[in-house]
Amino acid sequence: MAQNQVSDDHALHFLATEGYLPLALSDHPGMVEAYTHLFAQTAQFFALPPSSPEKTAHAAVSGAAASEEGFSQIPHEKSIMTVKTAAHCPTTLRSSLRTAWDLTGPFLANITTAIAHTLDLHPDVFAPFVAPCITLPQTDQRTPTLVRMFRYDRPDGAAAGPKVNAEKHKDLGVLSLVVGRSPGLQALDARTNSWVAVEDETNLPAGAVARSGGLTATLLVGETLAFLSRGKYKAGVHRVVCAPAAESGGDPYRFSIVFTLRAAPAPLFTRDFESEVVGAFGAGERVEGESSAVVFERIMRTHWNVNAQPSVREEQRRRFEGKSAGGGVGVDRLERASG
């Protein structure tokens, strides 16, 4: 299902129940040009040799947090560049990223206001957590919000079939905007337990790809919004599947850019998010003035990282699945996001 206006109640109902919403990027001024430029700069960055100072100076830490900031690479799967602040952004990307960020941040902030309306909450209830994130931080005074740029390796060879480059997972934040340059993102339809190729033209607003210069856009609900809405907005389960190079004009890569809006640290009172629509938070859910960062850490600790090196994420998965077998959280909630 495709909708053109994110503020439309029908579109927001679809987002709430399905956890995702295909958009026409061209409906939002400046976005097509901004992301077209950022894709061009992203391709140039990833094409640099491994020894390039642009890459070595921004190398990510290893281990479970490898995808949280900086450049990392998973051989035969994907390359990732994650940015949280201009001070730690490669110069190759900085100008284009700032333009895209400063357009996307206010866009997502406006959507949280519309979401608050659907939940019968104060229109500014999300503002303390969202307002600090709408522009690219210029110094180390960062927020958890980030932009991840991906270059996925397509399968090659005459007998190659589609390849799952990012396993089934949910994003951790409030909202994510996924901008793609070719199809690959799939969302899980909970009613049929089947995958929907949300970047295929048949699932997008009419003419959206042509009007958007070949780019696609998909909004995803994250685990933080699911928590704050008490499940009225369902976190979108999704994955990335890349078609073989032979089916993509010989292009060996699929590129995508993900803007993940995560809550800035601020005192959180769950009573502010209660209404006749949302209902009341249970005793184990209530938060009375703790930082949103503490709540986010609780969510993060119950997920494994789909963007970590295979050996690291397999160890995380075994640990979490072992807890689940012992009566812990269900497996569907044990998957950490690309956002």
Residue pairs with C-beta under 8 A, 6 or more apart in sequence:
1 14
1 18
1 22
1 203
2 22
2 24
2 203
2 204
2 205
2 206
2 208
3 10
3 11
3 14
3 21
3 22
3 23
3 205
4 11
4 23
4 24
4 27
4 205
5 11
5 27
6 12
6 15
6 21
6 23
6 111
6 114
6 219
7 110
7 111
7 114
9 118
11 21
12 114
12 115
12 118
13 118
14 21
15 21
15 219
15 221
15 233
16 118
16 221
16 229
16 232
16 233
16 234
17 234
18 187
18 189
18 190
18 234
18 236
19 170
19 187
19 190
19 220
19 221
19 233
19 234
19 235
19 236
19 237
20 187
20 198
20 218
20 219
20 220
20 221
20 236
20 238
21 218
21 219
22 198
22 199
22 203
22 204
22 205
22 208
22 216
22 217
22 218
22 219
23 205
23 208
23 217
23 218
23 219
24 204
24 205
24 207
24 208
24 211
24 212
24 217
25 31
25 32
25 35
25 179
25 208
25 212
25 215
25 216
25 217
26 32
26 208
26 211
26 212
26 213
27 205
28 103
28 107
30 99
30 103
31 100
31 103
31 104
31 107
31 217
32 211
32 212
32 213
32 215
34 96
34 99
34 100
34 103
35 100
35 179
35 215
35 257
36 213
36 215
37 96
37 99
37 100
38 93
38 96
38 97
38 99
38 100
38 149
38 257
39 181
39 215
39 255
39 257
40 96
41 92
41 93
41 95
41 96
41 97
42 81
42 93
42 149
42 151
42 255
42 257
43 151
43 255
44 92
45 54
45 55
45 81
45 90
45 92
45 93
45 149
46 79
46 81
46 149
46 151
46 253
48 54
48 55
48 92
49 55
50 56
50 73
54 90
54 91
54 92
55 71
55 90
57 90
58 70
58 71
58 81
58 88
58 89
58 90
59 70
59 71
59 72
60 66
60 67
60 68
60 69
60 70
60 71
60 72
60 80
60 82
61 68
61 69
61 70
62 309
63 308
63 312
64 305
64 308
64 312
64 316
65 305
66 72
66 305
66 307
66 308
66 309
66 312
67 80
67 82
67 148
67 305
67 307
67 308
67 338
68 82
68 146
69 82
69 83
69 84
69 88
69 146
70 81
70 82
70 88
71 79
71 80
71 81
71 90
72 79
72 80
72 82
72 307
73 79
73 80
74 80
74 307
74 309
74 310
76 153
77 152
77 153
77 165
77 310
78 150
78 151
78 152
78 153
78 165
78 166
78 307
79 150
79 151
80 148
80 149
80 150
80 307
81 90
81 93
81 148
81 149
82 146
82 147
82 148
82 149
83 89
83 93
83 97
83 136
83 146
83 147
83 148
83 149
84 137
84 142
84 143
84 144
84 145
84 146
85 136
85 137
85 138
85 139
85 140
85 141
85 142
86 94
86 97
86 98
86 136
86 137
86 138
86 139
87 137
87 138
87 139
87 140
88 140
89 97
89 136
93 149
97 136
97 147
98 136
100 147
100 257
100 259
101 135
101 136
101 147
101 259
102 134
102 135
102 136
104 177
104 259
105 133
105 134
105 135
105 136
105 145
105 259
105 261
106 134
107 177
108 130
108 134
108 174
108 175
108 177
108 259
108 261
109 126
109 127
109 130
109 131
109 133
109 134
109 261
111 175
111 219
112 126
112 130
112 174
112 175
112 261
113 123
113 124
113 126
115 126
115 225
115 229
115 233
116 122
116 123
116 124
116 125
116 126
117 123
118 277
119 229
119 232
119 273
119 275
119 277
119 278
120 275
120 276
120 277
120 278
121 272
121 273
121 275
121 277
121 278
122 272
125 272
125 273
126 174
128 264
128 266
128 267
129 174
129 263
129 264
129 266
129 268
129 292
130 174
130 261
130 263
130 264
131 264
132 143
132 264
132 266
133 143
133 145
133 261
133 262
133 264
137 143
143 262
143 264
143 265
144 173
144 262
144 263
144 264
144 265
144 293
144 296
145 173
145 259
145 260
145 261
145 262
145 264
146 259
146 260
146 262
146 339
147 257
147 258
147 259
147 260
148 257
148 258
148 260
148 307
148 338
148 339
149 255
149 256
149 257
149 258
150 240
150 254
150 255
150 256
150 257
150 258
150 338
151 253
151 254
151 255
152 165
152 166
152 184
152 240
152 242
152 253
152 254
152 255
152 256
153 165
153 242
153 252
153 253
154 163
154 242
154 243
154 244
154 245
154 248
154 251
154 252
154 253
154 254
155 161
155 162
155 163
155 242
155 244
155 245
156 244
156 245
156 246
156 252
157 244
158 246
160 244
160 245
160 246
161 244
162 241
162 242
162 243
162 244
163 241
163 242
163 244
164 239
164 240
164 241
165 184
165 240
165 241
165 242
165 254
166 239
166 240
166 306
166 307
166 338
167 239
167 306
167 335
168 188
168 237
168 238
168 239
168 335
169 237
169 238
169 239
169 303
169 306
169 335
169 336
169 337
169 338
170 222
170 223
170 235
170 236
170 237
170 238
170 303
170 333
170 335
170 336
170 337
171 220
171 221
171 222
171 223
171 235
171 236
171 260
171 337
171 338
171 339
172 222
172 223
172 224
172 260
172 262
172 296
172 299
172 300
172 303
172 336
172 337
172 339
173 222
173 223
173 224
173 225
173 260
173 261
173 262
173 263
173 337
173 339
174 222
174 224
174 225
174 228
174 261
174 262
174 263
175 219
175 220
175 221
175 222
175 225
175 260
175 261
176 219
176 220
176 222
176 258
176 259
176 260
176 261
176 337
176 339
177 217
177 218
177 219
177 220
177 258
177 259
177 261
178 185
178 217
178 218
178 219
178 220
178 256
178 257
178 258
179 215
179 216
179 217
179 256
179 257
179 258
179 259
180 199
180 215
180 216
180 217
180 218
180 254
180 255
180 256
181 214
181 215
181 216
181 254
181 255
181 256
182 199
182 248
182 251
182 254
182 255
183 197
183 199
183 200
183 216
183 243
184 199
184 240
184 241
184 242
184 243
184 254
184 256
185 197
185 198
185 199
185 216
185 218
185 238
185 239
185 240
185 256
186 195
186 196
186 197
186 198
186 238
186 239
186 240
186 241
187 195
187 196
187 198
187 218
187 220
187 236
187 237
187 238
188 194
188 195
188 196
188 236
188 237
188 238
188 239
189 195
189 196
190 234
190 237
195 239
195 241
196 203
197 203
198 204
198 216
198 218
198 238
199 216
199 218
201 208
201 209
204 216
208 216
209 215
209 216
220 235
220 236
220 238
220 339
221 233
221 234
221 235
221 236
222 235
222 236
222 260
222 261
222 262
222 337
222 339
223 235
223 299
223 303
223 337
224 262
224 263
224 295
224 296
224 299
225 233
225 235
226 233
226 234
226 235
227 285
227 295
227 299
228 270
228 273
229 273
229 278
230 273
230 278
230 279
230 281
230 285
232 277
232 278
237 332
237 335
240 254
240 256
240 338
242 254
243 254
245 251
245 252
248 254
258 338
258 339
260 337
260 339
262 296
263 292
263 293
263 295
263 296
264 292
265 291
265 292
265 293
266 291
266 292
267 289
267 290
267 291
267 292
268 287
268 289
268 290
268 291
268 292
268 295
269 287
269 288
269 289
270 281
270 285
270 286
270 287
270 288
271 281
271 286
271 288
273 281
274 280
274 281
281 287
287 295
300 336
302 320
302 329
302 333
302 334
303 320
303 333
303 334
303 335
303 336
303 337
304 313
304 316
304 317
304 319
304 320
304 334
304 335
304 336
305 312
305 313
305 316
305 336
306 313
306 335
306 336
306 337
306 338
307 338
308 316
316 336
317 334
320 328
320 329
320 334
321 331
321 334
323 329
324 330
324 331
324 334
